[in-house]
Amino acid sequence: MSSPASPLRWGILSTGRIAGTFARGVAASRTGRLVAVGSRSAESAARFAAEHGIPGEHAHASYDALLADAEVEAVYIATPHPEHIEWAVQAAEAGKHVLCEKPAGINHGEAMVMIQAARRAGVLFMEAFMYRCHPQTAKVVELVRGGAIGEVKMITAGFGFRSDYNPESRLWKNALGGGAILDVGCYPMSFARLVAGAASDAPFAEPVEVNGAGQLHPESGVDVCAVASLRFASGIVAQLSTSIGATIDSSARVFGTEGWIEVPHPWVLMKSGGGQQIRLHRRGAAQPEIFEADAPNVYSLEADAFADALRSGARAVPAMSPDDTLGNLAALDRWRRAIGLEYATEKPSAAGPLTLARRPLVRRPARAGETIPAGRIKGLAKPVARLFMGCDNQLSFGHGAAVWDDYYERGGNAFDTAYIYGNGRMERLLGAWIRARGLRDQVVVLAKGGHTPFCTPEGVVRQLHESLERLQTDHCDLYCLHRDNPAIPAGELVDALAGEARAGRIRGVFGGSNWSIARLAEANAYAKAKGIPGFGVLSNQFSLARMVEAPWGGCLSASDPESRAWLAARAGGPEEVALLAWSSQARGFFTERAAPDRLEDKELARCWYADDNWERRARLMTLAQEKGVSPPAIAAAYVLAQPFPSFALIGPRTIAETDSSLECLRVSLTRTECEWLNLERAAR
């Protein structure tokens, strides 16, 4: 690698129009030097190299050859955006820093995979929103933060142009992620989030509401034009517009209580000699104040911003951080959902055995503290990941696939779902992923049914059959009654489940979720007397914090001393019951969200605030500091350190949340530490 004072050596992947534009930007930059190019053909690579002064030996006829070039430090990904994920991941794994043309991917799931690959490889990643690096954008942020227009109330922004329909054009082609929102609507969205963040003295802000309307092309199905209405937690609202079918106003405005800011040309920043202006209209002023924001080639500024961050040792480029990219694509996903735009490649029917990064799904090399360990559940032949992946919060197949692929590659194989999650959508998404990846024999599926008021023998059987149909499988590995129905003798429910096990629809073990120890014992006494399998798993709430009140009706905890003693007494014997613990983190009680004087989260306060829990939390904080891990890691490690088979159900919505969930694997708690944390000892 070159020294901090030497130019950053760039390679460009692809040779299209935007690649040439960036090449000229690097040539005019103060920090960079273009040393290589990669194309799909030798002719294209040679032509591009000759045009931009690249030595012939570094004109590569494949992208793989570019990534193998030792002269290249950083790669600019200039392919159409559906190809970004494949090459951004490969570039990161080749040790190259990544500047990826916008949008980083076609959805938030793809962006997560790219950013995770960069973080794992220890390389810098930036989405190439060049306007974010221009002094004009910085000036808008400065004016907003400085209160030049008072309290910000509204933002309007648009970006659009007219293009004739061409079914083979990138703009109009469904398979290439065409349409207005991803091509140019991403700019107004990023601007609104930037300004709303600046108004709250933050790098950016995420909308709490995204509504929209749009016009889809009758043949390709991509969006011809679209509008979006946003609301942020601060109360700021935004109106965005975009089009590839009509020329629209492509300016931006920010309105506040003391005036408004007008940016006539916020996106196309290639002019010089006074072409870029900001007009500040102060309340009561006869004329606006004019701010000139002239600068050299904006792509030079982008290359310099990237290099400056890299040479300073920063983990992100301030102008456009990875978290900003993730937020922008999540908001764009919501905009597309609002207008009914889902690309053909995003649908479950288009999925295959390859991951989103277009590669086989394989386990990563085992690493202590990073690979999910396996345990055993009595009666189930397969090993079972100690951390179950909860499948109740994914809104799309692509997003779910990103999280589930990553979980599986880390060693995970256990998935928790239920008949009622998302009215069946969660089971369908999970089933489509398992089938597409060809993993049915490698994974453990925990299904649940019989939620109130359907916890009857007939209701459970009906829901199990429907769940299996949604999951596209003929069996589940584990099955739990989602609630108990004390009005029905436990034996009748055992008979129904045992019948499904005999029929092969439950291949492993069954049990109860939110069942009391007394009812579980009743069920197993009946099964023992009849000589049939009984309950082998219990899925109740379990955490270091005592559940003061249940978050939902019918929920039960197993954290009490009696339940723990009952489970421990049977561990290792013929009547062993494994605990599948939900809300093992007490729903955020061990994070900064909780404080005795902080009551805005009423559910957190209602369910967990109590004097004994505050003492547990204080001890946990002390131990976390001593061990150099986060407090939630200690909370999860406590669940896994029980003297009976215990498994934690986690529900990460993102790959980053999976990262934080796995921190508990770095911690090993002794029996003495567990007892001290749970107030069973005064000292360690």
SULJOTA-V669715 format. One line per field, one symbol per residue. burial: b if it has 24 or more other ideal C-beta (glycine too) atoms within 12 Angstrom, else e. A space follows every 10 residues. Layout:
BEGIN
burial->???
END
This chain:
BEGIN
burial->eeeeeebbbb bbbbbbebbb bbbbbbbbbe bbbbbbbbbe eeebbeebbe ebebeeebbb bebebbbebe bbbbbbbbbb bbbbbbbbbb bbbbbbbbbb bbbbbbbbbb bbbbbbbbbb eebbbbbbbb bbbbbbbbbb bebbbeebbe ebbbbbbbbb bebeeeeeeb bbbbbbbbbb bbbbbbbbbb bbbbbbbbbe ebbbbbbeeb ebebbbbeeb bbbbbbbbbb bbebebbbbb bbbbbeebbb bbbbbbeebb bbbbbbbebb eeeeebbbbb beeeeeeeee bebebbbbbb bbbbbbbbbb beeeebbbbb bbbbbbbbbb bbbbbbbbbe bbbebbebee beeebbbeee beeeeeeeeb bbbbbbbbbb ebebbbbbbb bbbbbbbbbb bbbbbbbbbb bbbbbbbbbb beebbbbbbb bbbbbbbebb ebbbbbbbbb bbebbbbebb bebbbbbbeb bbbebbbbbb bbbbbeebeb bbbbbbbbeb beeebbbbbb bbbbbbbebb bbbbebbeee eebbbbbbbb bbbbbbbbee beebbbbbbe eebbebbbeb eeeebbbbbb bbbbbbbbbb beebeeeeee eeebbebbbe eebbebbbbb bebbeeeebb bbbbbbbbbb bbebbbbbbb bbbbbbbbbb bbbbbbbebe eebbbbbbbe eeee
END
